[in-house]
Amino acid sequence: MPKTLKPPAEEAEGACACGAVRIAIGVPARWAFHDHSAQARRAQGCAYVTYVGSYRSRFRFLDGEEVVTRYEHEGTTRGFCARCGTPLFMERKRAATMINLPRALFTTRTGREARYHTSLDQAPDWAYAGGKLVPLKGYPGVMWERPKPKKKRAAIDDFL
């Protein structure tokens, strides 16, 4: 008879954009990290994705498991909501006891702060890198990075 796992005392709940798929993990999550890899960027459609990792034994579907579709590529499986397309998880064959979930799915704390970065060498040159931001006049809530002033070119007469 399979061993029945005791549910964690606290869970973090998350959902896809349309709400069809609802998930939960035991808190605290095992880890949290920012993935800058090209694969994650294409799968998520953003500069990088922040994941929280959970033991599979501490992860569960609360609703909608039947509308999850999967994509497998080179030992990695990614799950998506078949209705709205929200990325839901990423699993690796080499780490069969773990599941990584986009942090953005959760509305409550997961018990881990993302302090790790993976694949920084693959980060795109167009991604925000933490430069100084200032408000954009006339657009409340919009911040922008002012371009650096161009260096003045010395006139040819200055060298003669």
C-alpha positions as CSV (number, residue, x, y, z in Angstrom):
1,M,0.0,0.0,0.0
2,P,1.5,3.4,-1.0
3,K,2.5,5.7,1.9
4,T,0.0,8.5,2.4
5,L,1.8,11.9,2.7
6,K,0.8,14.3,5.4
7,P,-0.2,17.6,3.8
8,P,2.1,20.6,4.7
9,A,0.9,22.9,7.5
10,E,0.9,25.8,5.1
11,E,0.4,26.0,1.3
12,A,0.9,28.7,-1.3
13,E,-1.8,28.7,-4.0
14,G,-1.5,29.8,-7.6
15,A,-3.6,29.8,-10.8
16,C,-3.3,30.3,-14.5
17,A,-4.6,33.5,-16.2
18,C,-8.1,32.1,-16.8
19,G,-8.4,30.3,-13.5
20,A,-9.1,26.9,-15.0
21,V,-5.9,25.4,-13.4
22,R,-5.3,25.9,-9.7
23,I,-2.2,24.6,-8.0
24,A,-0.6,24.5,-4.5
25,I,2.8,23.9,-3.0
26,G,3.9,23.3,0.5
27,V,5.5,26.4,2.1
28,P,8.4,27.0,2.2
29,A,9.3,26.2,-1.4
30,R,12.6,24.4,-1.8
31,W,14.2,27.1,-3.8
32,A,13.6,30.2,-6.0
33,F,15.7,31.4,-8.9
34,H,15.8,33.6,-12.0
35,D,16.3,31.6,-15.2
36,H,17.8,33.7,-18.0
37,S,18.2,30.8,-20.5
38,A,17.1,31.2,-24.1
39,Q,14.7,28.2,-23.6
40,A,13.0,29.7,-20.6
41,R,12.7,33.1,-22.4
42,R,11.0,31.5,-25.4
43,A,8.7,29.3,-23.3
44,Q,7.6,32.2,-21.1
45,G,7.8,35.0,-23.6
46,C,9.8,37.3,-21.3
47,A,13.5,38.3,-20.6
48,Y,13.7,35.8,-17.8
49,V,11.4,33.7,-15.6
50,T,11.5,33.5,-11.8
51,Y,10.8,29.9,-10.7
52,V,10.0,28.5,-7.3
53,G,11.0,24.8,-6.9
54,S,9.0,22.3,-4.9
55,Y,9.4,18.6,-4.1
56,R,6.8,16.9,-6.3
57,S,5.4,15.3,-3.1
58,R,4.6,18.9,-1.9
59,F,2.9,20.0,-5.1
60,R,-0.7,19.3,-6.1
61,F,-3.4,20.4,-8.5
62,L,-6.4,21.9,-6.8
63,D,-8.4,22.1,-10.0
64,G,-8.1,21.8,-13.8
65,E,-5.4,19.1,-14.1
66,E,-7.4,17.8,-17.1
67,V,-6.8,21.0,-19.1
68,V,-3.0,20.9,-18.7
69,T,-1.1,20.2,-21.9
70,R,2.6,19.3,-21.9
71,Y,5.5,19.9,-24.2
72,E,8.7,17.7,-23.9
73,H,12.1,18.7,-25.3
74,E,15.5,17.3,-24.5
75,G,14.6,15.9,-21.0
76,T,12.5,18.9,-20.0
77,T,8.7,18.9,-19.8
78,R,6.8,22.1,-19.7
79,G,3.1,22.3,-18.7
80,F,0.6,24.9,-20.0
81,C,-3.1,25.6,-19.5
82,A,-4.7,24.5,-22.7
83,R,-7.4,27.2,-22.4
84,C,-5.3,30.4,-21.8
85,G,-1.7,29.2,-22.6
86,T,-0.3,30.2,-19.2
87,P,3.0,28.4,-18.5
88,L,2.4,26.3,-15.3
89,F,5.5,24.2,-14.6
90,M,8.9,22.9,-15.8
91,E,10.2,19.4,-14.9
92,R,13.5,17.9,-15.7
93,K,14.2,14.1,-16.0
94,R,17.5,14.5,-14.2
95,A,15.6,15.9,-11.2
96,A,12.6,13.7,-11.1
97,T,11.6,14.5,-7.5
98,M,11.4,18.3,-8.2
99,I,9.0,20.6,-10.1
100,N,9.7,24.3,-10.9
101,L,6.7,26.7,-11.1
102,P,6.6,30.3,-12.3
103,R,6.6,32.5,-9.2
104,A,4.1,34.8,-10.8
105,L,1.3,32.2,-10.6
106,F,1.2,32.6,-6.8
107,T,-0.7,35.4,-5.0
108,T,0.7,34.5,-1.6
109,R,4.2,34.1,-0.2
110,T,6.1,30.9,-1.1
111,G,8.6,31.1,1.7
112,R,11.6,31.6,-0.6
113,E,13.1,34.8,-2.1
114,A,14.7,34.4,-5.5
115,R,18.4,35.2,-4.9
116,Y,19.9,32.9,-7.6
117,H,20.4,33.5,-11.3
118,T,21.0,30.7,-13.9
119,S,22.2,31.1,-17.5
120,L,23.2,34.7,-17.1
121,D,25.5,34.2,-20.1
122,Q,22.3,33.8,-22.2
123,A,20.6,37.0,-21.0
124,P,19.5,39.1,-24.0
125,D,21.1,42.5,-24.5
126,W,17.7,44.2,-24.5
127,A,16.7,43.0,-20.9
128,Y,16.5,45.6,-18.2
129,A,19.8,45.5,-16.2
130,G,18.9,47.7,-13.3
131,G,19.8,51.1,-14.6
132,K,18.4,54.3,-13.1
133,L,14.7,54.9,-13.9
134,V,12.8,58.2,-13.9
135,P,9.1,58.9,-14.4
136,L,8.1,59.5,-18.0
137,K,6.3,62.9,-18.1
138,G,2.7,62.7,-19.1
139,Y,2.4,58.9,-18.5
140,P,1.6,58.1,-14.9
141,G,3.2,54.9,-13.6
142,V,5.6,54.6,-16.6
143,M,9.3,54.7,-15.8
144,W,12.1,55.0,-18.3
145,E,15.8,54.8,-18.6
146,R,17.2,58.0,-20.0
147,P,19.7,57.5,-22.8
148,K,23.2,58.4,-21.8
149,P,24.3,61.7,-23.3
150,K,26.4,61.3,-26.4
151,K,30.0,62.3,-26.1
152,K,30.8,65.5,-27.9
153,R,33.1,64.9,-30.9
154,A,36.1,67.0,-31.0
155,A,36.3,69.4,-33.9
156,I,39.2,68.8,-36.3
157,D,40.3,72.4,-35.6
158,D,41.0,71.4,-32.0
159,F,43.8,69.0,-33.1
160,L,45.5,71.3,-35.6
